[in-house]
Amino acid sequence: MSHIDRPTTHTSRGLQLVLSLCVAGIAAVLAGPVSAATTPYPKAAVILTPTLAAHARPDAGSRTVKVFRQFRGDFRPTTLLVLGERRGAQGVTWLRLSLPTRPNGRTGWVRAAAVHTRPVHRRIVVDLSARRLRVLERGRSVYSTRVAIGRRGMETPTGRFYLTATFKPKERFLGAHAFETSAYSKLSEWPGGGVVGLHGTSMPQLLGKRVSHGCVRMSNAAALVLKRLTPAGTPLTIVA
């Protein structure tokens, strides 16, 4: 999986301020009193502060397990996946996150006031044994496609993850569109530290086979459907 293309020029502090104000403005428009019963977890989230520390427990005094920046290296907002919440000391609400880091499956806690959340109604399920990817909306399958998966020794990891970013790749090998995920493969030296991706392909004849280094390949037509249906923040479950 190729890393996200990065610009060649540095961003000025002024641009960073503009980006921060844009995120805050969007959050202000979207925010409103919505009951937890009508918006169950998981939820997608964006960060409202320049940096955000995720803690091992819902307690500011607990160990920091990851520090997020409000914006990625490609200047897009960092997208998080919120799994649940808990009320901590002094009535502070904490949110439990799925952490995009090694080892797979780690979680952490952040203050709810530091992020803006939105509900997610679709999720992706990849069935490795069937070599199928499905998009579910409120539990109902709305799209299904055949995929290629990791070869023996480089198996696609199983577990619960999410899409951290989507992009149009420059590499023809990655097809018409690609999706960065929070999952990590066995290849730590791979671009991006071994991030597992979902992406199109220039070799559709390999679909349905075990051929990749851990990424999930699909047809270019399927990748463009996912581009429309599954933005960053979409939950991803990979099952054996």
C-alpha positions in Angstrom: 0.0 0.0 0.0 1.4 3.3 -1.0 1.5 6.2 1.5 -0.7 9.3 0.8 0.9 11.7 -1.6 2.5 14.6 0.1 2.9 18.2 -1.2 6.4 19.5 -1.8 5.9 22.9 -0.1 5.6 23.7 3.5 2.3 25.0 4.9 2.5 28.4 6.5 1.1 29.1 10.0 -1.6 31.2 8.3 -2.8 28.2 6.3 -2.8 26.0 9.4 -5.0 28.6 11.1 -7.4 28.7 8.1 -7.6 24.9 8.2 -8.3 25.0 11.9 -11.0 27.6 11.6 -12.6 25.6 8.8 -12.8 22.5 10.9 -14.2 24.5 13.9 -16.7 26.1 11.6 -17.9 22.8 10.2 -18.2 21.4 13.7 -20.2 24.4 14.9 -22.7 24.0 12.0 -23.1 20.3 12.6 -23.1 20.3 16.4 -26.3 20.2 18.2 -28.1 18.4 21.1 -28.5 14.8 19.9 -29.3 12.0 22.3 -27.0 9.0 22.5 -30.0 6.8 21.9 -30.5 8.2 18.3 -26.8 8.2 17.4 -25.2 5.0 18.7 -21.5 4.3 18.4 -19.4 3.9 16.4 -19.0 7.5 15.2 -16.4 9.3 13.1 -14.7 12.3 14.6 -12.4 15.2 13.7 -10.0 16.9 16.1 -10.8 20.5 17.3 -7.4 21.3 18.9 -3.9 21.4 17.3 -2.9 18.2 19.0 -4.8 15.5 20.9 -3.4 13.0 23.4 -5.0 9.6 23.6 -4.7 8.1 27.1 -4.6 4.5 28.3 -7.6 5.1 30.6 -10.4 7.8 30.8 -8.2 9.9 33.0 -5.9 12.8 32.1 -3.3 11.5 34.6 -3.0 8.1 32.8 -0.3 7.1 30.3 -0.4 8.8 26.9 -0.6 6.0 24.2 -0.7 8.2 21.1 -0.7 11.9 20.2 -2.7 12.9 17.1 -2.2 16.1 15.1 -5.3 18.0 13.9 -4.1 17.7 10.3 -2.3 14.9 8.5 0.9 15.5 6.6 -1.2 16.0 3.4 -3.1 18.8 5.3 -6.4 17.0 5.5 -8.1 16.7 8.9 -7.2 13.6 10.9 -10.2 11.3 11.1 -10.8 9.1 14.1 -13.3 6.3 14.9 -15.1 6.5 18.3 -16.2 3.2 19.8 -18.0 4.4 22.9 -17.9 6.8 25.9 -17.6 7.0 29.6 -18.1 9.6 32.2 -14.9 10.3 34.2 -13.9 12.3 37.2 -15.5 15.7 37.7 -18.2 14.7 35.2 -15.8 14.8 32.2 -16.9 12.7 29.2 -14.3 10.6 27.6 -14.5 8.8 24.2 -12.8 5.5 23.4 -11.0 5.4 20.1 -9.8 2.8 17.7 -6.1 3.6 17.4 -4.4 3.5 14.0 -1.2 2.1 15.3 0.7 -1.1 16.0 -0.3 -3.6 17.4 -3.6 -3.9 15.7 -6.6 -3.6 18.0 -5.3 -1.0 20.4 -7.7 1.6 21.8 -7.3 4.8 23.7 -9.3 7.6 25.4 -9.7 11.3 24.6 -11.8 14.1 26.0 -15.1 14.4 24.2 -14.8 18.2 24.2 -11.7 18.0 22.0 -13.4 16.4 19.0 -16.5 16.7 16.9 -18.3 13.5 16.1 -20.8 12.5 13.4 -22.7 9.2 13.1 -21.8 6.6 10.5 -24.4 4.4 8.9 -22.3 2.3 6.6 -19.5 -0.2 7.3 -17.3 -2.4 5.3 -16.9 -6.2 5.9 -14.1 -8.2 4.2 -14.5 -11.9 4.3 -11.1 -13.4 3.6 -12.3 -17.0 3.1 -15.0 -15.9 0.6 -12.7 -13.3 -1.0 -15.6 -10.8 -0.8 -16.0 -7.3 0.3 -19.5 -6.0 1.3 -20.8 -2.6 2.2 -23.5 -2.7 4.8 -25.9 0.1 5.6 -27.8 -0.3 8.9 -27.1 -4.0 8.7 -28.3 -4.5 5.1 -25.9 -5.3 2.3 -25.9 -2.6 -0.3 -22.8 -3.6 -2.3 -20.7 -6.7 -2.8 -17.5 -7.3 -4.8 -14.8 -9.9 -5.3 -11.3 -9.0 -3.9 -7.8 -10.3 -3.8 -6.1 -10.6 -0.3 -2.7 -11.2 1.3 -0.7 -14.2 0.2 0.5 -16.9 2.7 3.1 -15.4 5.0 1.7 -11.9 4.3 -1.9 -12.6 5.3 -4.4 -9.7 5.5 -4.9 -9.0 9.2 -8.3 -9.7 10.8 -10.1 -7.5 13.3 -12.0 -4.2 13.6 -10.5 -1.2 11.9 -11.6 1.9 10.0 -10.8 4.0 6.9 -8.4 6.8 7.9 -8.2 8.4 4.4 -9.2 8.0 0.8 -7.2 9.3 -2.2 -6.6 9.0 -5.9 -3.3 7.3 -6.3 -0.6 8.3 -8.7 0.6 4.7 -9.0 -1.2 2.8 -11.7 -0.8 -0.4 -9.7 -3.2 1.0 -7.0 -6.0 1.5 -9.5 -8.6 4.2 -9.8 -9.0 4.9 -6.0 -7.4 3.8 -2.7 -8.3 3.8 0.9 -5.9 3.9 3.8 -6.9 2.0 6.9 -6.0 1.8 10.5 -4.8 -1.8 10.1 -1.1 -2.8 9.9 0.4 -5.7 7.9 3.3 -7.9 8.7 5.6 -5.6 6.7 6.7 -2.9 9.0 9.2 -1.6 6.4 6.4 -1.0 3.8 5.5 2.6 3.0 3.6 4.2 5.8 5.0 1.6 8.2 3.0 -1.2 6.7 -0.5 0.4 6.6 -3.0 -2.0 5.0 -5.0 -0.4 2.2 -8.0 -1.2 0.1 -7.5 -0.2 -3.5 -8.2 -0.8 -7.1 -5.9 -2.7 -9.3 -4.2 -2.7 -12.7 -4.3 -6.5 -12.7 -8.0 -7.5 -12.4 -7.1 -11.1 -13.4 -5.7 -11.6 -9.9 -9.0 -10.9 -8.1 -10.2 -13.7 -6.0 -6.6 -14.9 -5.2 -4.1 -14.6 -2.4 -1.5 -12.4 -4.0 -0.9 -9.2 -2.0 1.4 -8.1 0.8 -1.7 -7.7 3.0 -3.7 -5.1 1.2 -7.2 -5.8 -0.2 -7.5 -5.3 -4.0 -10.7 -4.8 -5.9 -11.7 -3.8 -9.4 -11.4 -0.2 -10.4 -15.2 0.0 -10.8 -15.6 -1.3 -7.2 -13.1 1.2 -5.9 -15.0 4.1 -7.4 -18.3 2.7 -5.9 -16.5 2.7 -2.5 -15.3 6.2 -3.1 -18.9 7.3 -3.2 -20.2 5.1 -0.4 -17.5 5.0 2.3 -15.6 8.1 3.3 -12.9 8.3 5.9 -14.2 7.2 9.3 -16.1 4.2 7.9 -15.7 1.2 10.1 -14.0 -1.8 8.6 -14.2 -5.4 9.8 -12.0 -8.1 8.4 -13.0 -11.7 9.2 -11.3 -15.0 8.4 
